[in-house]
Amino acid sequence: MADRTNTRHTSTTPGTGYGRVSTETMKSIVNAHGKRRSFWQQLALIGPAFVAGAWQFGPGNLTTAVQAGSGYQYALIWVIVISTILMIFLTDMSVRLGIKSPVSLIASIKAHLGTWVGVLAGIGIFLITLCFSVGNAVGSGLGLSMLFGGNPVMWTVICTVAVAALLLLRNVYRVIEKVLVAIVALMAIAFIVSAFVSNPDWAAAATGFIPTFPEGSWLLIVALVGTNFSINAAFYTSYGTKERGRTESDYRDVTIVDTIPGIVAPGIMTALVIVVAAAVLGKTGEAAPTIVALAGIFEPLAGPIGSTVFALGFFGAAFSSMIANATAGGTMLSDGLGRGASSSSLTAKIISGSILAFGVIVALIFQTSPVQLIVIAQALTVLVAPILAALIIIMANRRSLMGEMRNRWWQNLLGIIGLAAVLALSVRLLLTLIGA
């Protein structure tokens, strides 16, 4: 009896011990509350989620938004709202994984679920980025040709060289993060100005928050969910979080100044593009199924300055997605192959360069993004996106890895809803591809 008494666990911190909050966690919580960050210190936390948002908000996102506004006016804005909410929760899981995992996310997956699972995740993401690199390259060139004239292919080559130069820098991720945050801010201004210049019916736009399913809109709804609920981008956020050295005490502030605004920003911009396309249709009676068509109709309505601002926003979307796509694809394939999880590693830089090279070569040969390549990218998304979503949810529930930061029941609920949405998207795309 005496031995039992002497070996009984004691804790020097009230409220800690077996079955309670650990002493280490309690200390981190106390430190987090004891040291309030200044406004500028909080701004310094901005980064990883904005990189994910920049990757998410690319030419494909803009194209589907234009088609939604031109085809159904404001009726599909609610799709963007729901997709953005689901994206926030999955990105939050990835942020927590980046904080708690002692290694990268793919390395943790290898350790917990098997090496082959991590390797497949890295290869799958790389193949998707390879296919989407063409759309990003073509979109960047098109954006600059809309601004300055000239051959879009020439501008595509110039944009590719500029991104490649960024990859040669020593501390790649930190530089790219700053560039993308600046571009996202520029895009936000451009699309806000475009929306107000187009003078939409804001009361009608508000009705778009109420879910409706216009006849013939299902395929476009699926496309909107697919481009705004980007599992690849959410997955990569853990890498940015790890590169920035975020800790558990940073989590609350990171959520407020980075995770939520970083994902909400592209959602708002997508909704504004729908508003612009709908407003142009309402005032001119002309549908604008493509970005180029929208810019052409928008110019007499908004004047040359308004048209230029819109073109600037489109270029920012394509160029920022081009940067993030190459960086993420290179980093995660390098990690999957066990050659380093940093974007500054030689292997990651070589792979990122190959993604850029593939995009510009195909653009030079075909002068556009081939339909077959888009079909392949969609087919790969069908296979890879649900797997990545499931991996994030599974890893975020690992008690041995996450400790007190593992998912709560409501986070799992929203994660499962997101996974179900991705699965539904995959089934619909698979049926479409089979039918085609």
N, C-alpha and C positions, 0 to 999 in steps of 0.2 A: 504493500500500500504506500509506503514511504517513497519507494522508487517511482511509483506512478506519479506521486505528487511532485517529486523533484524534477521529473522529465516533462511535466506539463508545459505546453507552449505558452510563452508570454510575449506580449508585444509592447514596444515602447511608444507606439503611436495609438492614441484612443481611436476606437472604431475600426481597427485593422486586426488581422489575424486570420485563422482558418475560417473559410466560408464567408469572409468579408472582403472589403477592398484591400488590395495589397499595400504595403507600406510605400513601395516605389510609386504606385499610381497615386496614392494620397499626397505624396510629396510633390509630384508633378502638377496635381490639381491646385495645391496650395501655392506653388510657385507661379502658376499661370494666372491665378487671381491676384497674387501679390504684386506682380509686375505688369501693369497695364501699359500697352504699347501706345506710343504717340501716333498721330495721324500718318506721319511720314513713314514710321516703322511698319504700320499696317499696310501701306501702299507697297512697301518692299516685298510683301508676301505674294503680290499678284504675279501670276506666271503660268504654271502648269495647266490650269483649266482653260485659260485663254488660248494656249497652244492647241488644246483639244478642240476648242470652239472654232479656231481658225482652220483647222483641218476639216472639221465638219461642214463649215460654210464655204463650199467650193462651187464650181460651175454647175454640177449636178443639182445641188440645192437650189441655186438661183433659177435654173431652167424649170424645175418642177414648180417653183413658186410662181414664176411668170405664167406657166400653163394653168395653174390653179386660179390665179386672178383673172386671166383672160377668158378662161372657159366657164368659171363658176362665180366670178366676182368675189365677194367677201365670204362666201358660204363655208370655205374650208379653213378659215383661220383657227378654228377650234382644234384642228389636227396638230397644228404647230404648238399650241398651248399644252396639250396632253403629252406630246412627244418630248417637249422641253422638260416637263416635270419628271418624266421617267428617266430622262438623260441625267438630270441632276442627281437622282438617287443612285444610279449605277456609277456615275463619276465619283460620288462621295465614297462608295465602297472601294473604288480603286485608289482614292487618296489615302484612306485608312490602311489599305494594304501596303502602299508605298511608305507609310510612316512606320508600321509595325514589322514588316518583313526585314530580316537582317540582310537579305540579298534582293535581287530583282524579282519581279512577279513571275516571269517565266522560270527563273532558277528555283523559286519557291514551289511552283507547280511541279517541276521535275522532282524535287525532294519529297513532296507530299503525295503526288498522284502518279508518278512514273516519268522517266526521262522522255519516253516517246511522246507523251502528251505535250510536254513543253516544246519539243522539236516541231511537232505538227502545228502547234499554235504559231510559232515563229515563221514557219514556211507559209502557212495559210495567209497570215497578214502580209507577208512580203508579196505574194502573188496578187493579192487585191491591190496593194499600192502600185505594183507594176502596171496593172491594167488602168487604174485611175490616173496614172502619171500622164497619159496621152491627153485626156480631157483637161487636166490642169495646164499642160504646156500650150495646147491650142487656145484655151481660154485666156491665158496671160497675154499671148500674142494678139488675140482679138481685142482685148481690152485696150492695149496700147495703140493699136491701129485705129480704134474708135476715138482715142484722144488726140493722136498726132498724125494720123494718116499713114500711108505706106503699106507695105506687104505684111500681113499678119505673121507669115512664116519667119520673116526677118526678125520681128519682135519676139517670136517664140525662141529663136536661137539666142538672142540677147538676154532674155529672162533666164534661160537655162544656164548660160555662162555666169550670170549674176548670182544665182542660187549656188552653183558649184563653187564660186569664190567664197561664199559664206561657209561652206562645208570645210574649206581648207584652213579656216581659222582654228586657233588652238583650243579655246574653250567654246566649242560649237554651241552647246545647248543654251548657255546663258546669253550669247549674242543673238541667237535665233529667237529666244524667248522675248527679248527686248524689241526686236524688229516686229514680231508678230503682234505684240501688245499695241505697238504704235499703229500698225496697219488696221487692227480691229477698231481702234479709236477713230481712225480716219474713215473707215467704212461706216461706222455708226453715224458720224456727222453727215456723210454723203447721202445715206439712205433716209435719214430723218429730214434733211433738206428736200430730197426728191419727193418724199411723201407729202410734205406741206406745199411744195410748188405745184404738185398735181391737183391740189385742192379736192380731195376725195369727199364723199358723203360719210362723215365720221359716225353718224347715227346708224347708217346701214352697215358700216364696218363693225360696230359694236354687236350687231346681231350675229356676226360671224363667230362669236364666242359660244353660241348655242349649237350643240352638235346636230347636224343635218346630213343627209346622204343623198345629194342630188343624183338624178338618174344618169348612169354612165360614168360616175365619178370614182368608182371603187378602185380601179387600177391607179388612178392619180393619188388617191388617199394612201394606198400602199406605198407608192413612190415617195410621198411626203414624209411618211413615218420612217422609211428607209434612209432618207437623206438627213433627217433631223434627229433621229435616235441612232447615232453613230456608235456602235459597240467598239469599233476599232479605236476611235478617239478616246472613249472612256477607258479602255484597256491601257492605252499609252499614258494616261495621266499619272499612273503609279510610277512610271519611269521619271517623269518630270519632278514629281514629289521627292523621289529618291535622290535625284541629281541635286535638288535644292537643299537636301539634308533636313527636311521637315521632321519635327518631333511631336510627341503626343501633346506637349504643352502649346504647340502652335495650332492644333487642330481647330479650335473654336474660331480663331481669327482667320485662318485659311478658308474656312467654310464661308465666312461672312464677306471677305474681300476678294476671294479668288473663285472658289468652286461655284457658288451661286451666280455671281455676275458673269463669270467666264462662260457659263452655259446659257444663261438667260440672254446675253447679248446677241449671239447668232440667231436665237429664237425670235427676238424682237425684229432683227433686221430681215429675217425671212418673211415675217408677217407684214413688214413695211413694203417689201417687194410685191407681195400679193395686193396690197392696198394700191400701190402705184399702177400695177397692171389693170386692176379693176377700175380705177379712176380714169385711166386712158380710154378703156373700152366704153365707159359710161359717157365720156365727153365727145369722143370721136366716132363711136360706133364701129371702130376697127379692132378686131382681135389681134393680139400680138403673141403668137405661139412660141417665139424665140426671143433671146436677148437682143439680137440685132434688129429684129422687127420692132420690138418695144422701144429701143433707142431711136429708131427712125420716126416712129409715130410721136414719141415723147418730145422731140425737138421743137416742132411747131407749137406744141402745147405749152412747153416750159421755157422755150427760148434756148439759145446756144449755151448759156451759162448753166441752166438746169440740166440740159442734156450732157454737158461735160461733167457735172458733178455725179450724175448717174453712172456714166462710163468709168469715172474714177473709182466709184464703189465696186463696180463689176471687176475692174482690174485688180483691186485690192483683194477681193474674194478669191480670184483665180491664183494670184501670185502667192498669197499667204498659204493657201491650200497646197500649192506646189512645194513650198518650203517644208511645211509640216509633214506632208505625205512622204517625201524623200527621207527626211530625218527619222521619222517613226519606223518606216519600213526597214531602213538600214540598221537601226538600233535593235529592233526586235528579232530580225533574222540573225544578226550577230549573236544576240543572247541565246536564241534557240540552238545555234550551232556550238554554243559554249565558248565563243571567242570574245566575250566582253559585253557588258550591258550598258556601256556609255556611248553616247553619240560621238565622243571624241576619240574612240578607239579606231585604229587603222582599218580593221575589218568593217566596222559600221560605216566609215567614210567611203570605202570602196563600194560597198553595197548601195549606199545612198547615191553615189555617182552613177552606178549602173542603172538605177531607177530613172534618174534624170536623162541618161543617155537613151534609154529605151523610149521614153516619152518623146524626145525631140526627133529621134530617127524615124519613128512611126509617123509623126506629124509631117516630117519632110517628105516621106514617101507618099502618104495618102492625102496630105494637105488638110486633113480633118481627123476627127476621132472615128475610126471605122466602126460600123454597127456590130460586126462580129466581136470586136474587142469589148464593147459595152455588154453584149450578151454573156461573154466569158466572165466579165467582172460580176455581173448579176448572179451567174451560176455559182461562182466562188463565194459570194456573200451568202447565198442560200445555205451553203455547207458550213462556212466558218463562223458567221455572226452568232448563231444560236449557241455554238460551242464556246465561244469567247464569253458570252453572257453567262452561261452556266458555270464556267470556270471562275469568273469573278464572284458569283454568289457562293459557290462552294468554298472557295478560299477565304472569303469574308466571314464564313461561319466556323472556321477552324479555331477551336479554343486554344490549342497549343501554340498557334501562330499569333492570333489576334488578342488573346487575353480579354481585358475589359472593353476593347474596342471592336469586338466581334458584333455581327449584326444583331439587332433587336428584332422582335417579331414583326413589327410594322415595317421595318426596313426590308425584311425578307418578303413580306406581303407585296410591297411595291416592286421589289426585284423580280418576283415571280410573275407579276402582271406584265412587267417589261419583257421578261423572257417569253411569255405567252404571245405578246405582240410581235416579237421578233420571229417566233415560230410560225405565227399566222402569215406574216410577211413572206417568210421563206416558202411556205406551202403555196401561197398565191403566185409568187414568182416562178416556182418550179412548174406549176400547172401552165403558166403562160409560156415558159420556155419550151415545155413539151409540146404545147399546142402550136408554137411557132415552128 
